[in-house]
């Protein structure tokens, strides 16, 4: 059985990929249907895909 647990560093790598390779749409970035945004100071980040936000 595989281990499907993501760690904080995995989320940060994903956020970095979306924000560096994606298209900026207002205050968020989008890459292959996945949206990423953060608050004004960069302390809190969101990653969203369709109806799922993490």
Buried (B, 14 or more C-beta within 10 A) or exposed (E): EEEEEEEEEEBEEBBEBBBEEBEEEEEBBBBEEBBBBBEEEEEEBEBBEEEEEE
